[in-house]
Amino acid sequence: MRTRTRTRTRGWRALASALVALGLLASVAVAPAAAITDGSLDGDDHPYVGLMTAHAADGDYLWRCTGTLISPTVFLTAGHCTEAPADHAVVFFSNELIVPDTDFTLTTRSCVGIEGYPCAGANELAVEGAVFTHPQYNPDAFFLFDLGVVVLDEPVAMDEYGALPALNSLDALRPGAGTRFTSVGFGLQKSFPTAAAHKNVAQRIRMVSHPHLIQINRGIVGDFALLLSNNAHTGGTCFGDSGGPNFVGNTNVIAGVTSFGLNPTCGGTGGIYRIDRADDLNWINTFLN
C-alpha cells in the first residue's frame, strides 16, 4: 500500500505537469472527455454500454459521459462524471443514433427533453439513477481515483454485462502493438482546435476502436492508469465520452474507464483509469453486494 501511494504521487506530479503544460488540467477535470475517434459503428456488440447525462438537483443538464452496466442496476463510469454538482443521472441504451427531440420528457419513460437529450424513435430506454463517486476522488487530481457509479432506479435486463478484472491482473500486460483494447463510447468522432471547433464531428451514437498499450506502471501513469494509442491507425478516445469502458482485448472485461487526454485534438495518446486495484474493486463491490 505504501509503495502504491508513492507511485501514485510520482505519477500525479508528472501527469499534472503534462496537463498544465498543455493548458488542459482545468478543462479535463470539469468536462467529460473522450468519445471514439477513427473507429467504427459498434452496432449490437456492446449493448450494455450506455450514454449518461448528469443533472443537478434541480434537474438542470450538466454534462454527458459514457459507462458500462456491470449488473442490472450498477452502471460504471468515471469519477469526474459523477462529481458535484451532479445529483443524479439518466442513462440511455441504444444501438442507433440518439436524436435530439425536446417534445419528449422523462415521464414518458422513453426520453429526456433537456439540452438536446433526448431521444426519438431509436432510444426506447432511459433510466434514472443516483450517482456515487470514489471516496478518495479529488477534483484537483481527478485522475488518481477517477471512478464513479450510477445506481439505476430500475433494473435493466440484458444477456450479458461488463465484467470486472481480477485483482492486479493488468500488471501482466506488456506495452506494444500486440496488447489491444476495445474502447467503446458516445461522443466526438473528430475534434479540432478551439478556433475551428465548429468542424467537430459529434454524432451521439455508440462507436468502437482498438487502441494498443503504450505505458503501464511507469512514467506519467504510475500504477493508477494506462496510456493507450490514439491515432488514425488504431482509433482512440476524444471529448464527450469519459467513463467509457476499455475492454481487455475482445472480451467484456473492463480494464479501466476513459479518464484523460494529453492532446486538445484527441491525437497521440489517451489515458484510462485502471480498476484492477484493491480499493477500486472493493468499492465497486459494495454496490454489487
N, C-alpha and C positions, 0 to 999 in steps of 0.2 A: 504494500500500500504506500509506503514511503517512497519507494522507487517510482511508482506511478505518479505520485504528486510532483516529484522533481521533474519528471519527463513532461508532464502537462505544463508545468510552469515554464520550462525551457521552450516548449513548442508554442505556448501562448505568446511569449515575448517576440519570437521570430515571426509568427503569423500576424500579430498585431502590427509589427513594424512594416511588414509587407503590405498590409491593407491600408495603413496610414499613408505609405509612400504612393499608393495608387489613388488616394482620396476616397477609399471605399468603405472604411470601417463603419462610419455612421450609416451610410446608405444600406449596407448589407445587414446591419443589426436591426434596422427598423422596417425594412421592406422584404417581403417574401422573395427569395432568389431561386432561380433555376427551374426551367422547363426543359424541353428537349430540342436540341439543335442538330441539324444534319442527320436526323433519324427517319423513322418511317411510321406509318399508322400502326397502332397496336392491335386494332380490331378486337377480337374476343379473347386475346391471350391472357390478359390480366384484369378480369372484371372486378377484382377486389381492390383495385387501385382507384381512388376517387379524388374528385376536386372538392376542396373545402373552402368556405368563406367564413372569415372570422367577423364577429359582431360585438359591439359594445353592449352594455347593459340596457341601453335604450333602444337597441335594435339596429343602430347605425352600422352600415357596412364599413369594415376597416381594411381588409386585405384578403388575398386568396392564396392558397397553398395546395399541395398535394399530400396524400398519405395513403396508408395501406390498412385494410381490415385484417386483423390477426385473429379475430374471433367475431361472432355475430354482433357484438356491441363495442368492441375495442378497436379504435382507429388510431394508428401510429403515425406521428408526423414530427416536425421539428419544434424545438422549444420556442424559437422566435416566431412561430406561427400561432402559438397559444398564449404567449406572454401578455401581460396587462398592456392596454386596457381591454383585451379580449375577455368577454364574459361567457360567450357560447359560440357555437359554430353550426353551420349547416353543411352537410356532406352530400355531394351529388355522385351518383354512379351511372355512367352512360358510356356506351361504346361508340357513340356518334357525336357530332358537333353540338356543343351547348350553345344554343341560340338565345340572345337576349330577348326577353318578352316581358314588359312591365305590366301586362294585363293579368299575370299570374301572381298569386300570393301564397304564403306558406300554408294558409288554412285550406288550400286545395289539396295539400299533401302531395303536390307534384312539382311545384316550382317556388322560387322566391323572386318577387318583383322588386329587387333592390339593386341599384347600381349596375344594371345590365345582367344580373343573375336572377334571373333565371331561366327557366327552361321552356322550350316549346317543342312538343312532339316527342323528340328522341329521349328527353330526360324525364322519365316516369318516376324516378325515385330520388327524393330529397329527404334527408333525415336530420333532425336537430340533435345536439348533444352538448354536454358540459365539457369545458376544457380544463386540462391539468398540465402543469409544466414541471420538469425535473426539479426536485427540491434544491439542487445545487446550481441551478441555472442563474447566471448573472448577465444581464443585458449588456454590460460593459465589456464582457469577454464571452459573448454568446456561444462561440464555437467550442468551448470546453465541455459544456453539458447541454448541447443543443437538441433536446429531446422533449417531445410533448405527446399528449394523448387526448383524444376526444372520446368520451363515453357516450354512446348513442342512446337516445331515449327509447328507441325501438330496435329490436334485433333485425339484422339483415342476413337472410339465409342464402348461402352460396355453397357450391360443391366443394370449393377449396378456398383457403385463406393464405395470406402471407405467413411465413414461419420464422421464428426467432433462431439465431445462430447458437451454437454451443459455446460455452464459456471459453473465452480467449482463443476461439478456433481460427480467427483471421490471422493470428501470428504465423501460421504455417504458409501463408501466401507469399509469393515472391514477385517483385516488380518485373514487368516485361509484357510484351505483346500477347503472350500466351495466357495471361491471367485476366480474363474478361469478366465484365459485369453486365447486367441488364438493367439499364436505367429507364424508369418509366415516369411520365409526368404530363401535366397540362401546362400550357402557357406559351411563352415566346418561342417561335421556331427560328427567328433571326433577331439579333439586336445590333443597333448602330449607335455611334456616339450621340451625345445629347443633341448636338446641332442637327442631326439627321434622324432623330427619334421617330419622326413621322413615317419612316420607312420600316419600322419594326413589324415583324410578322407575328401575330398573336392570336391565332385561332384557338378557341377553347375546345381542344379535342385531345384524347389520350394518345401519346406517341411513345416510341421506344428507340433507344440507341444502345450501343455495345462498347463502351469505353474500356480501356485496359488500365492496369495498376501502374502508377508511376512512383509512388512513395508510400512507405509504411514504416512505423516505429523509428523514425528519424526525421531530421530536418524540421520544417515548419509544422508538420502534422503531429509530432510527438507520438504518443501512444493512444491518442484520443480520436484521430481522424485518418482518412485515407485520401490521397491525392490521385485523381483519375484523369485520363486524357480527355480533351475536349476540343476536337478538331473536325475538319470536314471528312476525314477518313473514318474515324471511329464514332463520330457523333458525341454529344455530351449534354450538359445542362446549361440553363440560362435563367434570366429573371422571370419570375412569375410562378415558380413551382417548388419552393422549398418544402422539405418534408417528404418529398417523393422517395420511393424505395430504389435502392441499388442492390439488385439480387446477385447472389454468387453464381456466376456462370449463367446457365439456363434454368436454374432451379427457382423455387419460390422462397428460398432462404434469404432473409434481408441482411445484408452485410452492414448497411447503415442508411441514414436518411440524408438527402441532399441538404447541404448546410451553407456553403460559401463559395464565392468565385474570386479569382485573382485578376480578372480582366473585364473591363466595362463593356466589352463587346462579346463576351462569352466565348472566347477562344483560348486555346492553350491548355489550361487545366481547370478542374473543378474539385471542390472539397466535399467529402461526405463525413458525417459524424457516425463513427462505428458504434454498434450497440452490443458487442460481444463481451463487454466488461461487466464485472460482478454488480457494480452499483446500478448500471442501466438495466440489466436483466432482472435484478431483484425488484427494482421499482416497477418495471413493466408488469411483472408477475403479480404485484399487489392488485392490479386491475383484473387480471385473468383469473385469479383465485377467489 
